Amino acid sequence: MTRHVILAKPHWQPNAASPILLGMPLAELQALDSLVEFMIEHGCAELTPSDCRVWARLNDGAAAIGNAVAAMIKTDGPEALPLASLRAAEQSLTACARFAGISREPRRYYERTISLYPEDLPAEWQQHLARIRDRREDGEIKLVPDLYYRMTRKLCQYGWYLRESGLALDFEIASLRNFYTYETTRISARGAPLSTSTIIATFADLRDFLRFSKAYPKALVKQLDKLLQKLRDRASVETARKFAALAAIDITTIHPRAEAILADVAKQTNPARRVIKRNRAMAIAVPPLTPLRREWHDLRFGRDLVWAEGRYRLRDYKLRKTRYRPGREDYPGSVHPSVQHFVDARLLQDDDPKYLDALRDAAGEEEWPLFIHPDGTLVAENYVSQVWSSEFGTGAHICRSIVYDVVFAISEDATLAGMLMNDHTSQQARKKYTGDRAKQASLAAAGKEIDDIFDAYDA
């Protein structure tokens, strides 16, 4: 906006010819004009730090405050009353900007240590991959779009292992067995053995490569099928451990724990720590009632989450794991009213609730992320699960089991609603995620009915 346009506004008319305004740097005049308009719009007779923070958050952040301070010193002198509030807001925003969170962005760039580059794969493998990609794009192979990229990654890992072991880059039973031994004994970067689900994904992608390339013996594919069945049997044991972790969780304590963390925000003197606490409280409170998968980090206001009919709702949203499958419906999820104040707290931060509507509008228009570090960077992909692991000893995937536990307590038929909430389509998934407590509730109910029958017989 030009100087001429700004000074032509009604609120500047009495001072439009002021040499101070005419000589002021344009950036400072623009910031001062924006602040004045904000005060008029929201009825701010006297600026508070909250007013200044909200104005800055809706504009250029701490930089806008710096320009407004410089402009106000020129127009009203260094003792102007609003300067204290502006500087307090600037200090708070600067403290957040200096916070160094663990962003998901660096994970996209890494030096390969246990993987070949795709161009280093044998020419024959590259040709098979290209044909599979073409058949996928032509609709001949009806699987998820990232099939080609998954196969490529796993082939690069398998090829690296063969090269480092001095073996021929080919598919043979002996080589696959050696690779299996390596994968099941390898320690990840986090200092723990690879999970069974990770190993299943690796060999399933290798199996699919063999199957779809149509260049390898069927016996080899069958051998991998047997291995995958063995791994899935092992995964069933890990599922039992997951339910043991669920059994150790009193689900009635989840919401109070989130509320306690949110209440603890007021005790934090560092603005960045307050943002972290609000993130943590929201990560605990919201997932059990909206059991998404590992996609919380990617949700954005306006694009995915909208304020409509008195609650935050997912709009035109398909769950990431199944969104590419034909016929998948939009996921009708929403944030339950009992926990939506955690989302409100993320928008408000330390500011006056009177600005909630304005912040909701800005979040929707600018597509703010739901979860964000104090310095504005995006949280890591597994952020919510990390919070759950630290609080309850198991990741946020347990929320899908919690849903089944709750609906099972209502009735067995109600578990159909649980399937919809969890985006499950098969009865197998329904049985898998029905926790031990739900099964115990069923047995207890059955036992009571039997007791009633025998009591009636005795009578």
KEDRENFI-27089 format. One line per field, with one value per residue (C-alpha): residue in one letter; x negated, y negated, z. Coordinates in pm, whole numbers, plus 32768, in hexadecimal, padded with zeros to 4 digits. Layout:
residues N
rest	(A | ...) $
xx	(X | ...) $
yy	(Y | ...) $
zz	(Z | ...) $
This chain:
residues 459
rest	(M | T | R | H | V | I | L | A | K | P | H | W | Q | P | N | A | A | S | P | I | L | L | G | M | P | L | A | E | L | Q | A | L | D | S | L | V | E | F | M | I | E | H | G | C | A | E | L | T | P | S | D | C | R | V | W | A | R | L | N | D | G | A | A | A | I | G | N | A | V | A | A | M | I | K | T | D | G | P | E | A | L | P | L | A | S | L | R | A | A | E | Q | S | L | T | A | C | A | R | F | A | G | I | S | R | E | P | R | R | Y | Y | E | R | T | I | S | L | Y | P | E | D | L | P | A | E | W | Q | Q | H | L | A | R | I | R | D | R | R | E | D | G | E | I | K | L | V | P | D | L | Y | Y | R | M | T | R | K | L | C | Q | Y | G | W | Y | L | R | E | S | G | L | A | L | D | F | E | I | A | S | L | R | N | F | Y | T | Y | E | T | T | R | I | S | A | R | G | A | P | L | S | T | S | T | I | I | A | T | F | A | D | L | R | D | F | L | R | F | S | K | A | Y | P | K | A | L | V | K | Q | L | D | K | L | L | Q | K | L | R | D | R | A | S | V | E | T | A | R | K | F | A | A | L | A | A | I | D | I | T | T | I | H | P | R | A | E | A | I | L | A | D | V | A | K | Q | T | N | P | A | R | R | V | I | K | R | N | R | A | M | A | I | A | V | P | P | L | T | P | L | R | R | E | W | H | D | L | R | F | G | R | D | L | V | W | A | E | G | R | Y | R | L | R | D | Y | K | L | R | K | T | R | Y | R | P | G | R | E | D | Y | P | G | S | V | H | P | S | V | Q | H | F | V | D | A | R | L | L | Q | D | D | D | P | K | Y | L | D | A | L | R | D | A | A | G | E | E | E | W | P | L | F | I | H | P | D | G | T | L | V | A | E | N | Y | V | S | Q | V | W | S | S | E | F | G | T | G | A | H | I | C | R | S | I | V | Y | D | V | V | F | A | I | S | E | D | A | T | L | A | G | M | L | M | N | D | H | T | S | Q | Q | A | R | K | K | Y | T | G | D | R | A | K | Q | A | S | L | A | A | A | G | K | E | I | D | D | I | F | D | A | Y | D | A) $
xx	(8000 | 7F6D | 7F3A | 803D | 8149 | 8100 | 810B | 824D | 8304 | 83F8 | 8336 | 81FC | 82A2 | 825E | 80E9 | 80C8 | 7FDA | 7EFD | 7D8D | 7D51 | 7E48 | 7DD4 | 7C67 | 7C9E | 7C1D | 7D40 | 7D1F | 7D46 | 7E72 | 7F17 | 7EE5 | 7F6E | 809B | 80E2 | 80D1 | 81BE | 82B8 | 829F | 82EA | 8418 | 849F | 8480 | 84D1 | 837E | 837F | 8232 | 8144 | 80F4 | 7FDD | 80EB | 8176 | 801A | 7FCB | 810C | 80D5 | 7F71 | 7FDA | 80D6 | 7FCC | 7E51 | 7E04 | 7CEF | 7C74 | 7DC2 | 7DA1 | 7C42 | 7CC0 | 7DE8 | 7D04 | 7C1D | 7D45 | 7DE5 | 7CA3 | 7C9C | 7E07 | 7E3B | 7CDE | 7C1D | 7D07 | 7E46 | 7F26 | 7F64 | 7DEE | 7DDD | 7EEC | 7E4D | 7CF9 | 7D8C | 7E38 | 7CF7 | 7C35 | 7D32 | 7D31 | 7BB7 | 7B96 | 7C6C | 7BAF | 7A67 | 7AE9 | 7A46 | 7B41 | 7B10 | 7BA8 | 7C12 | 7B67 | 79FF | 7A7B | 7AAC | 7938 | 7843 | 7703 | 773D | 768F | 774C | 77DC | 776C | 77D3 | 78E4 | 77FB | 7705 | 7800 | 77C8 | 7851 | 793A | 79D7 | 7A02 | 7AB2 | 7B9E | 7BED | 7C36 | 7D2A | 7DD8 | 7DF9 | 7E8F | 7F86 | 7FE8 | 8022 | 80ED | 81CE | 8161 | 80D6 | 81DB | 8109 | 80A6 | 7FEB | 7EAF | 7E7F | 7D68 | 7CAD | 7CCD | 7C48 | 7B29 | 7AC6 | 7ACB | 7A0A | 7903 | 78E2 | 78D5 | 77D8 | 76FC | 76F9 | 7697 | 7581 | 74F6 | 7504 | 744B | 7577 | 7600 | 7717 | 7829 | 7951 | 78F6 | 797D | 782C | 7802 | 7961 | 7929 | 77E6 | 7898 | 79AD | 78AB | 780E | 795B | 79CE | 7888 | 7846 | 7856 | 7906 | 7885 | 795D | 7898 | 79A2 | 79DB | 7ABC | 7C2B | 7CD3 | 7DBB | 7C8C | 7BFA | 7D4E | 7D5F | 7C03 | 7C41 | 7DA3 | 7D1B | 7C0A | 7D13 | 7DEB | 7CC1 | 7C87 | 7DF8 | 7E40 | 7CFE | 7D68 | 7BF9 | 7BB6 | 7C20 | 7D6B | 7CB9 | 7BEE | 7D28 | 7DC0 | 7C8B | 7CB9 | 7E2B | 7DC9 | 7CD2 | 7DD9 | 7ECD | 7DC0 | 7D8A | 7EFF | 7F17 | 7E04 | 7EBE | 7FE8 | 7F0C | 7EAF | 8021 | 8058 | 7F4E | 8001 | 8141 | 807C | 8010 | 817A | 81E8 | 80F1 | 8196 | 82C3 | 8375 | 842E | 82E2 | 8290 | 836B | 830F | 819F | 81CB | 8288 | 8174 | 806A | 813E | 816F | 7FF8 | 7FC2 | 7FFE | 7ED5 | 7DDF | 7D24 | 7C89 | 7D84 | 7CE9 | 7D1E | 7E8C | 7EB5 | 7E17 | 7F01 | 8034 | 7FBB | 7F89 | 80DF | 8188 | 80C1 | 814F | 82B5 | 8322 | 82A9 | 837F | 84BC | 843C | 8356 | 828F | 814F | 7FF8 | 807D | 80BC | 7F82 | 8011 | 8169 | 81A6 | 82BD | 838F | 830A | 8361 | 83F1 | 8506 | 85E1 | 8749 | 888C | 87E7 | 86C3 | 8580 | 85CA | 84FC | 8571 | 8544 | 8444 | 83D3 | 82F2 | 8192 | 8166 | 8297 | 82E5 | 8268 | 833A | 8464 | 85B0 | 8522 | 8612 | 85B6 | 856D | 8680 | 85A4 | 85B5 | 852A | 861E | 86A1 | 8615 | 84B1 | 84CF | 844D | 82F8 | 8307 | 8382 | 8255 | 816C | 8202 | 8216 | 80C8 | 80A2 | 819F | 82F7 | 841A | 84CA | 83DD | 843A | 851F | 841B | 830E | 83F0 | 842F | 82BC | 8260 | 8359 | 82F6 | 8180 | 819A | 80DC | 8060 | 811A | 7FD2 | 7EAC | 7D6C | 7D49 | 7C5D | 7D5C | 7CC3 | 7D91 | 7D88 | 7CFD | 7DDF | 7DEB | 7E10 | 7F61 | 7EF1 | 7DB8 | 7E8D | 7F67 | 7E37 | 7DA1 | 7EEC | 7F85 | 7E70 | 7F0A | 7F3E | 8079 | 80DD | 8174 | 828B | 8330 | 833C | 83C9 | 84E3 | 853D | 852E | 861F | 871A | 8705 | 8775 | 88B1 | 8901 | 885E | 8924 | 8890 | 873B | 87B1 | 87AA | 864C | 85E5 | 8657 | 85A1 | 8463 | 8486 | 848A | 8543 | 850D | 858F | 842A | 83B6 | 84E0 | 8479 | 830A | 8347 | 8448 | 837B | 8364 | 8442 | 8559 | 853A | 8541 | 8679 | 871C | 86BF | 873E | 888A | 88A9 | 8857 | 8965 | 8A69 | 8A09 | 8A23 | 8B7D | 8BEC | 8B7A | 8C0C | 8D59 | 8D3C | 8CF2 | 8E22) $
yy	(8000 | 7EAE | 7D82 | 7CBB | 7DC8 | 7DEA | 7C74 | 7C53 | 7D2A | 7C6F | 7CB4 | 7C11 | 7ADE | 79F3 | 7A41 | 7A93 | 796F | 79C3 | 79B9 | 7ADA | 7BBA | 7B42 | 7B89 | 7CD0 | 7E10 | 7EB3 | 7FFE | 7F45 | 7E7F | 7FBD | 8069 | 7F3D | 7F24 | 8098 | 807A | 7F4F | 8007 | 8138 | 805F | 7FC3 | 8114 | 81BA | 808E | 8079 | 7F37 | 7F8F | 808E | 81C0 | 82BB | 83B0 | 82B1 | 827A | 83EC | 843A | 8316 | 838B | 84F7 | 8488 | 83BD | 83E1 | 8453 | 83B3 | 82F4 | 823B | 81DC | 8156 | 8074 | 8001 | 7FAD | 7EE2 | 7E28 | 7DDF | 7D54 | 7C60 | 7BF7 | 7C03 | 7C0D | 7D18 | 7D05 | 7D57 | 7E39 | 7F4A | 7F8A | 8060 | 814B | 815C | 81B2 | 82B9 | 835C | 8348 | 83F1 | 850F | 8549 | 8537 | 863E | 872A | 86DA | 873C | 8891 | 89AC | 8AC6 | 8C13 | 8BD1 | 8CDE | 8C29 | 8CA6 | 8E0D | 8DDC | 8DA9 | 8EB2 | 8F5B | 90C0 | 91B4 | 92FD | 92C9 | 92AE | 9190 | 91FE | 91C4 | 92BD | 93DA | 94E9 | 9480 | 95AC | 953D | 93DB | 945E | 9533 | 9404 | 932B | 942E | 944D | 92D3 | 92C5 | 93DC | 9327 | 91E1 | 9296 | 932A | 9490 | 94A9 | 941F | 93D1 | 9292 | 9188 | 919B | 930D | 92BC | 91E2 | 92E0 | 93F7 | 9319 | 92C8 | 9433 | 94A5 | 939D | 9426 | 958E | 9536 | 947D | 95AC | 9696 | 95AF | 9582 | 96FB | 9743 | 97F9 | 97E8 | 96EA | 97E5 | 988D | 99E1 | 9A9B | 9A95 | 991E | 98D3 | 99A7 | 98EE | 97A1 | 9815 | 9869 | 9711 | 9659 | 9718 | 96D6 | 9573 | 9459 | 9320 | 91BE | 91A6 | 92BC | 93CD | 94F9 | 94C1 | 94FE | 962B | 9544 | 949D | 95EC | 965A | 951D | 955E | 96C5 | 967D | 9573 | 9661 | 976F | 967E | 9624 | 9792 | 97CD | 969F | 96B3 | 980E | 9863 | 9948 | 9AAD | 9AD2 | 9BAE | 9A80 | 99B4 | 9AD1 | 9ADC | 996C | 99A9 | 9AB0 | 99BE | 98AD | 9998 | 99E8 | 9876 | 9835 | 9948 | 9895 | 974D | 97ED | 9815 | 96A5 | 9652 | 970B | 9630 | 94FF | 956E | 95A8 | 943D | 93DB | 94A4 | 93DD | 9299 | 9221 | 916B | 9096 | 8FF0 | 8F7F | 8E4A | 8DDB | 8E01 | 8D1B | 8C21 | 8C27 | 8BDB | 8ABF | 8A32 | 8A41 | 894C | 8823 | 8889 | 8874 | 872A | 8773 | 8733 | 884C | 8943 | 88DA | 8929 | 8A7F | 8AC9 | 8A6F | 8B4D | 8C6B | 8C44 | 8C3D | 8D6F | 8E34 | 8DB1 | 8DAF | 8EFC | 8FED | 8F47 | 8F1B | 9047 | 8FE0 | 9092 | 8FF0 | 8EB7 | 8DC6 | 8D03 | 8CC4 | 8C3C | 8ACE | 89E3 | 897B | 8A8D | 8BB7 | 8B36 | 8A32 | 8989 | 89D9 | 8A02 | 89CA | 8ABD | 8B06 | 8BF8 | 8CB1 | 8C3B | 8CFE | 8DD2 | 8F31 | 8FEA | 8FFE | 9176 | 91C4 | 9084 | 910E | 9246 | 923C | 91F1 | 9169 | 9073 | 8F2A | 8F5B | 8EAB | 8E64 | 8D3C | 8CBF | 8D12 | 8BDF | 8C68 | 8C3E | 8B23 | 8A2B | 8ACE | 8A61 | 890A | 88F1 | 893F | 881A | 8725 | 8777 | 866D | 857D | 84F5 | 85E2 | 84BE | 84F6 | 8665 | 8625 | 8549 | 8650 | 8766 | 869A | 8653 | 87BF | 8830 | 872F | 8765 | 88DE | 88E1 | 8A3B | 8AD8 | 8B30 | 8A44 | 8A02 | 88B3 | 8837 | 887F | 89BE | 8AF9 | 8C12 | 8D66 | 8E68 | 8F43 | 8E23 | 8E8F | 8FF8 | 8F85 | 8EC6 | 8FF8 | 90DA | 8FF6 | 8FD5 | 9130 | 9218 | 9253 | 9187 | 90D4 | 9201 | 9286 | 9187 | 926A | 937E | 9286 | 9237 | 93A6 | 93CD | 92AC | 9314 | 9482 | 9419 | 938F | 94C1 | 95AE | 950B | 93BB | 943A | 9400 | 928D | 92C4 | 9357 | 9217 | 913A | 9204 | 9218 | 9394 | 945B | 95C5 | 968E | 970A | 95AB | 9586 | 96C0 | 9660 | 9510 | 9586 | 957A | 966F | 959E | 95A5 | 971F | 9735 | 965D | 974B | 987B | 97D3 | 9780 | 98E5 | 996B | 9894 | 9914 | 9A7B | 9A34 | 999B | 9AD0 | 9BBE | 9ADE | 9AEC | 9C69 | 9C8E | 9BBF) $
zz	(8000 | 7F9B | 8080 | 7FBE | 7FEB | 815F | 81AB | 80E3 | 81E5 | 82CC | 840C | 837B | 82E5 | 840C | 83EF | 827F | 8246 | 836F | 830A | 83FA | 8344 | 81F0 | 8246 | 8301 | 8258 | 81A0 | 825F | 83AA | 832E | 82AD | 83FD | 84BE | 83D7 | 83FC | 8577 | 857C | 84A0 | 8582 | 86B3 | 8607 | 8593 | 86E8 | 87C2 | 886D | 8937 | 89D9 | 8946 | 8A1B | 89D2 | 8960 | 8868 | 87DD | 87C4 | 8708 | 861C | 85DC | 85AB | 84A8 | 83F5 | 83E3 | 8545 | 860F | 84DB | 84CB | 863A | 85FF | 84E9 | 85BA | 86E0 | 8603 | 856B | 86BC | 874A | 8628 | 8650 | 87CC | 8861 | 8921 | 8A4E | 898D | 8A60 | 8957 | 8933 | 8A6F | 89EC | 8894 | 8925 | 8A0F | 88E4 | 8818 | 8931 | 8941 | 87C9 | 87BA | 88CD | 87FC | 86BC | 8764 | 87C7 | 8701 | 86D6 | 8629 | 84D5 | 83E3 | 82C2 | 82F9 | 82E6 | 8171 | 8138 | 81A5 | 813D | 80D2 | 81BA | 818D | 8032 | 7EC9 | 7DEA | 7CF3 | 7BCD | 7C66 | 7C5B | 7B54 | 7A00 | 7A03 | 7B4D | 7ACB | 7994 | 7A67 | 7B42 | 7A15 | 798A | 7ADD | 7AF0 | 7993 | 79E0 | 7B23 | 7A68 | 795E | 7A6A | 7A2C | 7B8E | 7C7D | 7DAD | 7E62 | 7D97 | 7E6A | 7E14 | 7D1E | 7E16 | 7F2F | 7E52 | 7DE4 | 7F4B | 7FB7 | 7E83 | 7ED1 | 8033 | 7FBD | 7EAE | 7FA9 | 8090 | 7F72 | 7F00 | 8061 | 8097 | 7F52 | 7EC0 | 7D60 | 7D31 | 7CEC | 7D93 | 7E23 | 7F50 | 8000 | 7FCA | 8045 | 817C | 81C6 | 8196 | 8280 | 838B | 835C | 8377 | 84AD | 8566 | 84ED | 85EC | 8573 | 8599 | 86D1 | 8779 | 8762 | 867F | 8555 | 859E | 8501 | 843D | 839E | 8336 | 82AF | 81DB | 8151 | 80E4 | 806D | 7F7F | 7F06 | 7ED4 | 7E0C | 7D34 | 7CE1 | 7CA3 | 7BC9 | 7B00 | 7A86 | 7A54 | 7B7D | 7BD5 | 7C8C | 7D89 | 7DF6 | 7E2C | 7EF6 | 7FD4 | 8023 | 8067 | 816A | 8207 | 8216 | 82C2 | 83C2 | 83FE | 841E | 8524 | 85E2 | 85B7 | 8667 | 879A | 8785 | 8766 | 88AD | 894B | 88C3 | 896D | 8AAB | 8A95 | 8A59 | 8B87 | 8C58 | 8BEB | 8CAB | 8B93 | 8C8F | 8CE2 | 8B7E | 8B76 | 8CDA | 8C81 | 8B55 | 8C2C | 8D31 | 8C2B | 8B9F | 8CFE | 8D35 | 8C14 | 8CFB | 8DD2 | 8CAF | 8C95 | 8B40 | 8A25 | 8958 | 8A74 | 8A84 | 8911 | 894A | 8A6C | 899D | 8882 | 8973 | 8A13 | 88BD | 884B | 8971 | 8975 | 8809 | 876B | 883C | 87B9 | 8654 | 861D | 84ED | 848E | 846F | 83CB | 84E7 | 848A | 832F | 8390 | 833E | 8397 | 826E | 818C | 826A | 83B1 | 83A1 | 84A5 | 8447 | 8509 | 8658 | 863F | 8584 | 8468 | 8366 | 8210 | 80CA | 8182 | 8131 | 8220 | 819B | 81AB | 80D8 | 801D | 7ECF | 7ED3 | 7DE5 | 7E8A | 7FCF | 806C | 810F | 8281 | 834A | 8476 | 8560 | 86A8 | 87BC | 8877 | 89BE | 893C | 8842 | 8946 | 8913 | 87A6 | 8811 | 88FA | 87D7 | 8716 | 8837 | 88D8 | 89EC | 895A | 89B0 | 8958 | 88B0 | 878B | 8758 | 862F | 8585 | 85BC | 853B | 8401 | 83CF | 840E | 8306 | 8203 | 8230 | 8272 | 83B9 | 8425 | 8549 | 85F8 | 85DE | 869F | 8755 | 8645 | 8534 | 84AA | 8473 | 8572 | 8514 | 8474 | 85AB | 86A3 | 872F | 8758 | 880C | 8904 | 8940 | 8968 | 8A6F | 8B2C | 8B0C | 8A95 | 893F | 8803 | 8794 | 86BD | 8800 | 87D3 | 86D4 | 87D9 | 88D5 | 87E2 | 87C9 | 8944 | 8973 | 8869 | 88CE | 8A28 | 8984 | 88B3 | 87BD | 86A5 | 8705 | 869B | 8536 | 8588 | 8611 | 84C2 | 8416 | 8510 | 84E3 | 8366 | 8371 | 8268 | 82D0 | 83F5 | 841E | 8476 | 855F | 861D | 8620 | 86C2 | 87BE | 88FC | 8A19 | 8AF7 | 89F5 | 89E2 | 8B5E | 8B62 | 8A6A | 8B3C | 8C77 | 8BCF | 8B50 | 8CA9 | 8D45 | 8C4F | 8C9E | 8E11 | 8DDE | 8D1D | 8E2E | 8F3D | 8E8C | 8E6E | 8FE2 | 9033) $
